[in-house]
């Protein structure tokens, strides 16, 4: 027995309440056999999306990456019925795209019942809406450990969101690192809708994005989390235009339309560190570089995309403009996509390989281009739209803090959910100050000033059976059912018994 205890203690990992399925013992995502030996020691991959996708096969179990006793209820914390979890800004939401996950879960022999994000919010996002759902216990859209090609790979792996949607994603590789360099990105575009990303690399710390907002082009730049932006007042929807965003060696941020300078900002620093997100055409895959909400899909046609790391003069822009379809190779050219014959290949010397989503070849400015339909992944695909098949899901007016399953009934309790986050966010951006009263009321609800709500839900259909008001908020995971009674511990230190 002493030897077993020593073996368990030697394993590096965060402690937690242990669980077992009779064949293995689990401590968070770590798995031990009954002799105390660790099995398939994580992490499985240095690439966060791949790490979050390792959910299939033997060893699926209920765990919390932050620990079962973590009652902070922070928006990144949630429970997982699976095998793996990825941390960091581009990893914490990945598991929920592949296996049943949520803020809190309960299980029976066949199903998982959870209160968690709606599938479209398993990404880096400001707004988050939740739902109650049921999913099969054995379901996983993910992969097993044996399917991970390189457990140590950090560089050169794709941004492994299988549901790319309408766009092309390029991986994080050294040859696309813009750190400390002048940068120029150019493309021919014919937009059908007034908003969307043309080309983007990076996120809210470091990166750049050539975008269309309200029908007008803009070039956004991030360094050390500070945003710099130049834009045009000229609308371009419905016609072919050549766009170029440039950061010069003199640290001037510039935007060109059809070879003419339309916006300039001085004293803009070079990118401080390599962006940890890859490059996208037609979308900004994970978190936004500029003031828009990812993935910010582009709708329309894109042709002749070029990326340069180094000086790129106005004369060179005009030369590119007057020679569509001709790759003008220079020492600074790091990416060149013509999209001819429907191919998305890079014809620069680096031959970068992108991952395409729902795109189609069409007539371009020169020969062929690619059409981007502005849509996310198709229903049921893995990726942003979520790959977890629900047996049912329901919107509920409660932010669940406690859940328990008693025979065929799910009991859940928490503060009332009074606001629509998407609508609230739009009103904040529009400087609609009438929203402040609603936000204050929701804050009071989260603090327990409005009491709590207890719901009874049919586990087979998701239909609400009854609802009562509680005078106090329940503690995190502070509910139990036994002998026909429900016991709830409250944040004020009381215990409520309901029969």
N, C-alpha and C positions, 0 to 999 in steps of 0.2 A: 504494500500500500504506500509506503514511504517513497519507493522508487517511482511510482505513478505520480505522486504529488510533485516530486522533483522534476519529472519530465514536463508536466503541465506548466510549472513555474518557469522553466527555462525558455519556453516559447515566447517570442517578443510579440506583444499584442495588448490592446486595451482590455481590461477586465470588464466583466458584465455578468448578469445573471445567466447561468448555464442552462441549456436546454438539451433534450435528447429525444430521438425518435426510436430508441431501443437498439439501434445499430451504431450510432455515432453520437458524440457529444459536441455541442456547438457553443462557441463563445463569440458573439457577434457573427461575422462571416467566416471565422476560422473553424475548421472541422478537425476533430480528434477521433481516433478509434477508441474502443473501450479499454485499451491498454495505455492510453495517454499519448499515443503518437500522432503528430500532426499530419494531415492528409492534404496534398495539393496546396502547399503553402503559397498564399498570395503575396503581392499582387500578381495577377495573371498577365497583365500587360502594362507597359508604361504609357500606352495611349488611352486616354480617359474614355472615349466612346467605346473602344474595344473592351476595356476593363468592365464597364457598365453592362456590356452585352453578354458577359459570361454568366448565364443563368440556367442553362439546360443540363440535363443529366442527373447523375446520382448526387445526393447531398443537398437537395432543395429543402429549405427550412425557413421558419419565420425568424427574422432578426431585425435589430435596429442598429444602423451604423453609428448612431450617437449614444447607444445604450438604452435599455428598456427603462431606466430610471430617469432619463433626461426629460424633465418637464418644462423646458424652456419654450417648447412649441414654436421654435424659430422656423421660418418658412423653408429652410433647406433641410430640416430634419424630417425624416419619414421612415416608416417601417417597410420592410421588403420581404416578400415570400419568394426566395430564390437562393442565390449562392454568392453574389458579388456586389460590390459597390465601389464607385469611383468618387474621389473627392475633388475639390477645386472648382473654380468658376465654370469650367466646361465639363465637369464630371458629375456633380451632385444630382443632376436631374436624369442621368442616363438610364439608371436601372428601371425607372418607371416606364420607359418606352418598350421594355422587353419582358417584364414579369409583373404580376400584381403587386402594387406598391401604393402607399398612401400615408397620410399623417398618422393614422392608427388603423390596425387591422384585427379581425377576428377570423377564426377558421373552424370548419367542421371536417368530417372525413373526406369530403369531395371538393369543397369550395372555399375561396377566400372572399371575405366581405370587408370592404374598406371605405374609408372616407379619405379621398385624395384628390389631387389635381385632375382636372379634365385633361384628356390626352394632349390637346394642343398647347398646354402650358408646361409640358416637360421640356423646357429649354430655359436659357437665361432670359428672364422676363421681369418687367416691373409689375404688371398685373397678373393675378392668379385667381382663378375661379375653381371651386371644388364641387365634387359630386359624391354620392354614395353609390357603390357598385358591387356587383358579384361577378367573380371570375373563377374558372376552373383551377383547382389546386395544382394540377399537373401542367397547366398551360405555360409555355415560354416561347417567345419569338426569338430568343437569344441563341447563344452557342455554348458548347461545353469547353472545358479547359483544353482538351485535346485538339480543338479547332483553332486555337490561337497560334498563328504562325511563328511569332517571335515575341516571347514574353518580355524581353527587355527593350523592344523597339519603341523609341520615342520620336525619332526623326525619320521621315520618309514613309510612315504609315498614313493611310488615308484618313480623313475625318470621317470616321466610320458611322455615319448616319445612313443606314441603308435606304431610307426614304428621302432621297435628295430633293424631291420636288422638281420644279422647273428651274434648272440651273446647272452649272458645272462647278465642281469643287476640286481645288488643287491642294495637295498635302503641304505640311510644313517641312520644307527642305532648305538646306543652306543656300542654294543658288537663288532662292526667292526671298532671302533675308534683306530687308531694306535698311537695317540699322546703320545710322551715321552716314547715309548717302543721299545725294539728290535723287529724285524719283520723277518719272513721267509715265502716265498711263493714258492711252488714247483708244478710241473706238468710234466706228460709225454706228449710229443708232437711228431707228425709226420707231418711236414709241406710240403705242395705242392708248395708254392710260397715263395720267399725269404724275405717277409716283412709282419709284422702284430703284433698286440698286443695279447699276451697270457693271461695275467692277469694285470689289471691296477686299481688303486684306487687314486682318487684325480685329481689335475690339476697343473697349473703353479705356485701355491703358496706352496702347500704341497701335497705329495703323493708319490707313487711308481709305477713302471711298469716293468714287465718282458716281453720283446719284442724280435722280430726277425727283424733284419735290414741287408739288403744285404746278407741274408742267414746265418747270424751269430747272436747268442743270445747276449743279453745285459740286464743289470739290472739298471734302472734309478731311482734316488731318489731325491725328492725335499723337502727342508726345508727352510722356510723364502724366498721362490722364487729362491733360489740358487740350481742349478742342479749339482748332482754328478752322475757319471756313471762308471760302469765296464763292460767290454765286452770280447768276445773271438774272436780269429782269425780263429776258426774252423767252417767250414760250416756244417750245420746239415740237410739241406733240403733232403727229400726223405727217411728218416730213423727214427726209434723210438729212442728218447733220453729222458733222465730224466734231467730236468733243475731245479735249485733252486737258488733263489736270497735271500740274507741274509744281515741284518744289525745286527751285534753282540752287546752284552752288552758293549763291548770295543770300540764300534763305528767304526767297520771295515765293509765296504761295500764289499760283496763277491758274486761271481758267480760260481756255480758248474755245470759241465756237467758230467752226469753219476757218481756222487759222487766225482769227482776230482775237486779241486779248480783251476779255470782257470783265475781268475781276482780278484784283491783286491785293495781297496783304504782305507787309514786310515783317522782318524779325520773327520768322517762324522757325523754330528749332528742328533739326533732324530728328528722326525717330530714335528714341533713347535706348530701346532694347528690342530684341526680336519679338514680334507679335507671336503669341502662342496659338493663334488661330490661323488656319489656312486661308487661301484666297478663293473667292467665289465670283463667278460671272452670272449675272441674272438674279443674285440673291446675296445677302449677308447671313451666313449660315447660323452662327451661334449668338453672339452678342454684338450690338451695333457699334460702329465707329462713330457715327454722327447722331443727330437728333431725330431718330426715327426708330421704329420698333422692328426688330428682326423677325422673320427673314426678309421682309420688305421686297417681295418678289417683283420683278420687272415684267411688264406685259408689252410685247412688241418684238422687233427684230434687231439683232446685234450682229455686227460684222467687223472683221479686221481689228481684233483686239491686240494691242501691243503694250508691253511693259518694259521700261528702261530704268536701270539703276546707274545713274550718272548724268552728266550734263546732257540736255536735250533742248536745243535752241528753237526760237520761233521759226527760223529758216528751215530747220529740219521738220517741224510740224507742217509747214506749208508744202514741203517736198513730199511728205507722206500723204498729205491731202490731195495732191495732184497726181499721185501714183497709186490709186486704190488697187489692192490685190498684189502689189509688188512688195516683197519683204526687203526692206532696206536695212541690211544687217550692219550693225556697228558693234564695237566692243561693249557697249552698254546695254544692248538688247538681251533681255533675259526670258521673254515670253512673246510668242508671235502666233496667233491663231487666225487663220484665214477662213475657216469653216467651209471651205470648198468641198464639194462632194459629200456634204453632210457630216464631215469629220471634225472632231473637236481637238485634234492633235496640235501640239506645240511644234512649230517649225523653226524655233530658235535652235542654237547649238546645244541647248540643255535638254531638249526633248522631254519636257515635263509631262506627266500623265495625269490627266484630270478624270474625275468621276462624273459622268453625265446623269442627269435626271430626265424629266419629261420635256424634251426639246425636239424640234423637227426641222429638217432642211427646207429652206424656201429661197426664192430669188432674192439676192442681196444687192448691195451697192455695186459689188463687182463679183461676177459669177454667183456663188451661193453664199447664204448666210444661215443663221439659226434663229428659229422662232421660239420665244419664251412665252408660255401661256399664262404666267403669273399665278399658277396654282401650286399648292403644297403636294405632299405625297398622296398617292391614291389611298382610299380607305382600305384599312387592313394591312398596309405596308408598314414595315418597321421604319421608324424615324420620327419626324416631328409630329405627325398625326397620331402617333402611338400605335404599337403593334399588339396590344393586349386585347383579346376578344372578351367583351363583357357579356354575361348572360342577361343582365339588366343594369341600368344606371338611372339614378333619379337626382334631381336638384332638391336640396332640403334647406330649410330656413335656419339651420343651426351650424355652427362651427364646432365640430365634434372634438371634445377633449377626453371623453371616456366612452368606451364601447364594451358590450358584453353580449355573447350569444347564449340564449337559453332556449333549448329545443328548437322550435321553428321561428323564434322571435329575436330580432336584433334590437337591443336597447342602446341608445346613444344619448349623450347629454353634453351641453356646452352653452356658450353665450349665443344669443341670436345673431344671425347674419342679415344685416339690414341693407347692405348696399350692393350694387352691381359695379364691380371694380373697373370693367372696361368703360362703362358710361361715366363713372366718377373720374377716371383718368382723362378722358376726353374733355370733360368740363374743367378740370384743373388746367390743362394745356390752353383751353380757350379763355382762361382767367374768369370763369364764372364763379363769383364769390358766394353764390347761394349754396354751393356744395359744402361750404365749411360747416354749416350747421349739421348736415348729415354725417360728415366725418367726425365731428365732436360727439355725436350721439353713438356712432359705432365705437369710438374710443371708450366711452362710458360703458358700453355693453361688454367690451373686452375686459374692462376693469371690474366687472361684476355689479355695476350700479343698476343694471336692469334685471338682475337675477339670471337664472338659467332656464333652459328648455330641455325637457326629456321627451324623446320620441320612441315609440314602439313601431318596428318595421317588420313586415312579413319577409322572411329571408328568401322565400321562393319567388316572390314577384316584385319586391322592392316597394310595395304599397304601404303607405302610412296607416297604422291601425289606431293609434291614439297619441295624444300629446298633452303634457301637463307642464305648468310653470313651476320652477324651483326658486326658492327664495335666495339661494346661494349658488355660486358656481362650483361645479365638481373639481376636485383636484385632477391632475393628469393621470389617466389610466386608473382612476380611483373608484371603480364600480365593480361589484361582484353579484352573482345570482346564486342562491342556494335555498332549497326547500320551499320553493314558491315565493320567495321574497327577494327584493332587490335592495342592495346596500350601496350607498353612495357616500364617500367621504368628500367634504367640502373644503374650500380654501380658508374658511374661517375656523377650521379645526373640529367641525361637527360631523356626525354620522347620521345619515337619513336612512330609515328603513321603510320601504314601500311594499305592501302586500298585494 
